[in-house]
């Protein structure tokens, strides 16, 4: 039987449960779940899901997920690195899936105010690697579920899933594997750090590794060797020109209002192992944003063309052209319409809490929402708490936004289950 929740009681339960949610977040942040090290954090998630009454299972990520686009190039073996799925009312209808990724990017600890994996609360914020992107979203989502389960259990009448995945930050293979295994729903909400805005779409993203060969030698013979490092400026200029070409206006009206939607970022540079040796090779790790109308293969071809074009101007590089190969993301761009019923329902829930509708935004980045929308026909939108410095030094999440976001999610979930699955044509 569906019930109309007493929202004052639900909000009081969210307030009462906030400290437990923050404590859960601290445990999650304290588990340094970089790529290949996600299992302890997944165990923290599984324990919390179990405490809240979810039926919890582990889902393996098959190695074949990485074989081809839209899957990304695997960063490590998938053995011992499962996704975690919690279900309430398995098999019920309608069905809703909350999605979050437990993996975090590395942290340069020497530049932080403290240990990146020791959570610190101060001035209403919780600091720690992954606090913003996106473990704060876990706390927000499960705080909303806990409050409904406590004071309005009849509001969740269909299947509610909570999926915690790996490798969102580099491939998206965790969510892709879960989708292929049938972990789908009538709609999905990704608890990414959106500053309580509705994130509707993202650009395509590819990672590429560019490798330049040289001739190794003792530094005494450097004038007779070939140091691949000296070719880096020419390649960097070529990549900068590619970025300028990508960002010519008029490509995609949904993204044209962004000042620079398609960034070409050189994130890693590696060469050599000894100051008195000429290195044999140099490598660049590059992340390329690209328009929705391109495929990942087309984007990689553009990178290859830019690199080989620069190489043609140098006798050594022309004879020994750099290699360009995929290295992680092979992600398509994606977009859900701003008037889609799922978007409208979540916006209405936000307005009931905050007195105004949230902003509808797109970003020059990606989320796992692309798989639900592009490959599996599941409406998906991202909504999560306020954060600062994600992927940067002293990353943090605003604790008050976890609470207010939970109030929004509780209203949205209750309305979703009361109304049943929404179709694109619903009004």
SVG drawing of the C-alpha trace seen along z (x, -y; Angstrom):
<svg xmlns="http://www.w3.org/2000/svg" viewBox="-2 -31 83 44">
<polyline fill="none" stroke="black" stroke-width="0.4" points="0.0,0.0 1.4,-3.4 1.5,-6.0 1.7,-9.7 4.7,-10.5 4.6,-12.9 7.4,-15.2 8.1,-16.9 8.7,-13.4 10.9,-12.4 12.9,-15.6 13.3,-15.1 14.5,-11.5 17.0,-12.9 18.3,-15.4 18.5,-12.7 20.4,-10.3 22.8,-12.9 25.6,-12.1 25.4,-8.4 25.6,-9.3 28.6,-11.6 30.3,-8.8 29.7,-6.4 31.2,-8.9 34.3,-9.2 34.8,-5.5 34.4,-5.5 36.9,-8.4 39.4,-6.7 39.5,-3.7 41.8,-4.9 40.0,-3.3 42.2,-4.2 42.2,-1.9 42.9,1.6 42.4,1.0 38.6,0.6 37.6,3.8 37.9,2.4 35.7,-0.6 33.2,1.7 33.1,3.7 32.2,0.5 29.4,-0.2 28.1,3.4 28.0,3.2 26.0,-0.1 23.6,1.3 23.1,4.4 22.5,2.2 19.7,0.3 18.0,3.5 19.2,4.0 19.9,7.5 23.5,7.2 25.5,9.1 28.9,8.7 29.0,8.6 32.2,9.5 33.4,7.3 34.3,9.6 37.6,9.0 35.8,8.9 34.2,5.6 37.4,3.9 37.6,5.5 36.1,2.7 34.3,-0.7 32.2,-1.8 34.1,0.0 37.4,-1.5 40.9,0.0 41.3,1.9 43.6,0.3 44.2,3.5 43.0,7.1 39.3,7.3 40.0,10.2 38.9,9.3 37.4,5.9 33.7,6.4 30.8,4.0 28.4,4.1 24.6,4.1 21.9,3.6 18.2,4.3 15.1,3.5 11.9,5.2 13.7,7.2 11.5,7.7 9.1,4.9 7.7,2.3 8.4,-0.4 12.2,-0.2 14.7,-2.9 18.5,-2.6 20.9,-4.8 24.4,-4.6 27.7,-5.7 31.4,-5.0 33.6,-4.1 36.9,-4.6 38.8,-7.9 41.8,-9.5 45.2,-9.5 46.2,-12.3 49.5,-14.3 49.7,-14.0 52.5,-16.5 50.4,-19.3 47.4,-18.7 46.9,-20.3 46.9,-16.8 46.7,-13.1 44.3,-13.0 42.7,-9.8 42.2,-11.1 38.8,-12.8 38.6,-16.2 35.5,-18.2 35.8,-21.9 33.5,-24.9 30.7,-22.7 32.8,-20.8 34.4,-17.3 37.8,-17.2 39.4,-14.1 40.2,-12.5 36.9,-11.2 34.7,-13.2 33.3,-15.2 33.8,-12.9 31.8,-11.1 31.6,-9.5 29.5,-12.4 26.8,-11.2 26.8,-7.8 26.1,-9.5 23.3,-11.7 21.5,-8.8 21.6,-6.4 20.6,-9.1 17.4,-9.6 16.8,-5.9 17.4,-5.4 14.8,-8.2 12.2,-6.7 12.8,-3.2 12.4,-4.5 9.3,-6.7 7.7,-6.0 8.6,-2.4 5.4,-2.2 6.8,-4.9 9.3,-2.4 6.8,0.0 8.9,1.0 12.4,2.2 15.1,-0.2 18.6,0.6 21.9,-0.9 24.9,-0.1 28.4,-0.9 30.8,-0.5 34.5,-0.6 36.5,-2.4 34.2,-5.3 37.2,-7.6 39.0,-5.9 36.9,-3.5 33.3,-3.2 33.7,0.6 32.1,1.2 28.7,-0.3 28.9,1.2 29.5,4.7 26.5,4.3 24.2,3.1 25.2,6.0 24.5,8.3 20.9,6.9 21.3,4.4 18.9,1.9 15.8,0.1 13.0,-2.2 15.2,-5.1 18.6,-5.8 20.0,-8.7 23.7,-9.0 24.8,-10.7 27.7,-12.7 28.8,-16.0 26.6,-18.4 26.3,-21.2 22.6,-20.3 22.1,-21.0 20.7,-18.6 23.6,-17.3 22.0,-16.3 24.9,-15.5 28.6,-15.3 31.0,-15.3 32.8,-12.3 36.1,-11.4 39.1,-9.3 42.3,-8.7 45.4,-8.2 49.0,-7.3 51.5,-8.9 54.9,-7.2 58.0,-8.7 61.1,-6.6 64.6,-7.9 68.1,-6.5 69.4,-5.8 72.9,-6.6 75.2,-7.8 74.8,-11.6 78.4,-12.0 77.2,-10.9 73.9,-12.9 75.0,-14.9 75.2,-11.7 72.0,-10.1 68.4,-11.1 66.5,-12.4 62.8,-11.9 62.0,-14.6 63.1,-17.3 60.2,-16.5 57.6,-17.1 57.1,-20.9 56.2,-20.2 53.6,-17.6 52.2,-19.8 51.7,-22.6 50.0,-20.2 47.6,-19.1 46.9,-22.7 46.0,-23.4 43.7,-20.3 41.9,-21.8 41.4,-25.1 39.9,-23.3 37.6,-21.2 36.2,-24.3 35.1,-26.3 31.6,-27.4 28.5,-25.9 29.3,-22.2 26.6,-21.3 24.0,-23.7 23.7,-21.8 27.3,-22.5 28.1,-25.7 27.4,-27.9 30.3,-26.4 33.5,-28.5 35.7,-25.5 33.7,-22.2 36.4,-20.1 39.7,-20.2 42.8,-18.3 44.7,-17.7 48.2,-16.3 47.9,-14.6 51.0,-12.5 54.5,-12.8 57.1,-10.1 60.7,-9.7 63.9,-8.1 65.1,-6.8 68.5,-8.5 69.7,-12.1 72.9,-11.0 71.2,-8.8 69.4,-9.7 66.0,-8.1 65.0,-5.5 61.4,-6.8 58.9,-9.4 55.2,-8.9 52.4,-11.4 49.0,-10.4 46.3,-12.6 42.6,-13.0 40.6,-14.4 37.1,-15.8 35.2,-15.6 31.7,-16.3 28.8,-14.0 28.6,-13.4 32.0,-11.7 32.7,-8.2 35.7,-7.4 37.5,-5.9 37.1,-9.1 38.4,-11.2 41.4,-8.9 42.1,-9.3 42.0,-13.1 44.6,-12.8 46.8,-10.5 46.5,-12.9 47.5,-15.9 50.6,-14.0 51.7,-12.6 51.2,-16.0 53.6,-17.5 56.0,-14.5 56.2,-15.0 58.0,-18.3 61.0,-16.7 63.4,-14.3 63.7,-11.9 60.0,-11.8 59.1,-11.4 61.3,-8.3 60.2,-7.1 56.6,-8.3 55.2,-8.4 52.6,-5.7 49.1,-6.8 47.0,-4.1 43.9,-4.1 44.6,-4.0 41.4,-4.2 38.1,-6.0 36.5,-5.4 33.3,-7.3 30.6,-8.6 29.0,-11.9 25.4,-11.8 22.4,-14.0 19.0,-13.7 16.4,-16.3 15.9,-19.1 12.1,-18.4 12.3,-14.7 9.8,-13.4 12.6,-12.1 14.3,-15.5 11.1,-17.3 10.3,-15.0 13.7,-15.5 13.5,-19.3 10.1,-19.4 11.4,-17.6 14.3,-20.0 11.9,-23.0 9.7,-21.6 12.8,-21.7 14.7,-24.7 11.9,-27.0 13.3,-27.2 14.1,-24.7 17.7,-23.6 19.8,-24.6 20.0,-22.2 23.6,-21.9 25.9,-20.0 29.6,-19.6 32.8,-19.1 33.3,-15.7 31.5,-12.4 29.6,-10.2 28.3,-6.6 24.9,-8.0 26.1,-7.7 25.6,-3.9 22.1,-4.0 21.1,-6.6 23.1,-5.4 23.3,-1.7 20.3,-0.6 17.6,-3.1 17.3,-3.9 16.5,-7.6 19.4,-8.8 20.4,-12.0 23.0,-13.1 22.2,-14.9 24.5,-15.2 25.9,-17.5 28.1,-20.6 31.8,-19.9 35.1,-21.8 38.5,-20.9 37.5,-17.5 40.5,-15.8 42.5,-18.6 44.2,-19.4 42.0,-19.4 38.9,-18.1 35.8,-18.5 32.0,-18.1 29.6,-20.4 27.8,-18.6 24.7,-20.7 24.2,-19.9 24.2,-16.2 21.3,-16.8 19.3,-19.1 20.0,-16.8 18.7,-13.8 15.5,-15.7 15.2,-16.2 15.9,-12.5 13.4,-11.3 10.6,-13.4 11.7,-12.3 11.8,-8.6 8.4,-8.7 6.9,-10.4 8.6,-8.1 7.2,-5.0 3.8,-6.5 3.5,-7.5 5.0,-4.5 7.6,-4.6 7.5,-7.7 7.6,-7.6 9.0,-10.2 5.6,-11.2 4.1,-11.7 3.0,-15.2"/>
</svg>
